[in-house]
Amino acid sequence: MPINQILTNNFRALVKGSALAAALMFAPAMLSAQDSPAPEVPSEPAATASATYADLTSMAERSELIVRVEIRRQAELKAERAPDLAPGFARLYLEARTIELIAGQRAIGESLAYLVDVPLNEKGKTPKLKRREMVLFANRAARATKDRPAQLQLVGPAAQLPYSPAFEARLKPILTALVAPDRPPLVTGISDALAVPGTLAGESETQIFLKTSDGSPVSLTVLRRPGQPPAWGVSWGEIIDSSARPPEPQTLRWYRLACALPARLPSNANLAREARSRRLASDDYAFVMRELGECERRLTESA
C-alpha cells in the first residue's frame, strides 16, 4: 500500500512515494541483530511534556486510532531503504504488542508493525526501544495476515510518544472533548466583520462572523464602553449573545479559534466602508487574537 510520507521526529516528512508494504517486507529478516532489551531512551516526562495542547489535539484529530503499545522487536532499515533520512536519525521497523486501544472505533490486532524515524543518541547510536511502552497516533495501513502483523502509518513526525500515566491523563480530556455531542465545529476562516461606533465617545460594538466546516454559525463580539476595558466573547450558535464569554485557554473551543483564525483580519471580510469603522474592526480583531494567545506547537505543524 503506498505511503505519502514516512513520518519523522525532525518535524517534516522524509519519504515520499515509497511503499510501506515494501519496507515492511524486508524488515523481519533484520530483527535478530537488535532483539536485546536496552531501555536507553529519553525520559518519559521530558519527551511527553514537550507536547502542547495544540500538538496533541492536532494529532488526535488526524488519527483513526490512538493505541498504547509495548515494543517487542525492532530493526533498523539500511540506508538504501531510507534514501531521504535526515542526518542524525535512524529509520526503524518496529513490531509491538497492543496494550490498550485508547481511542478508535474498530478493534485492532494484538500485534502491530510500523515505521518511525528516531534521533540517534549522544553516542550516535540507534536507541533500543524494546520493552518500552509508547502511545501511537496512527491510521491503518494494512490488515494483519497469517504471517504478518497489522501495519500502521503514523500521522505525524512525533506520533510516537513514550507512555506514562501522567501523559494519558493529559490526553484523555482532549479525546473526550473531540467526541462530545456539543463539540465545537472546525473554524475555517472569517466570513464578515463589521464595527459600529456608538453614540458616546469610546463606545462601539464589533461583530465578526466565522466560517466553519459544517456551516454552523459562530461569531465573535467585541464591546467597548467609555471608561471600561474592552470585553469580548464567542457565540456558538444562531443567537448572538452579548454576554458571551471567551473560551477557557487550553480547551477545544480555545483551540478552534487560536489555532485556526488568521493573524490579521482579512481586508475583504471587513464590511465597513468608512475608514474609522474599518480600523476599529481590525483593532478589535487584533485584540481578540492577543487575548486568545499563541497556538503553541512544538511537535506538529499547522494543518
Secondary structure, DSSP 8 states (H G I E B T S, - for coil): -B-S-B--TTSS--B-S-BHHHHHHHSGGGGGGG-S-------HHHHHHT--HHHHHHHHHH-SEEEEEEEEEEEE--GGG-TT--TTEEEEEEEEEEEEEEEESS---SEEEEEEEEE--TTS-----TT-EEEEEEEEEE---SSS-EEEEESSTT-EEE--HHHHHHHHHHHHHHH-TT----EEEEEEEEEEE-SSTT-EEEEEEEEETT---EEEEEEE-TTS--EEEEE-SSS--TT-----TTSHHHHHHHTTS-SS--GGGB---SHHHHHHHHHHHHHHHHHH-----SS----
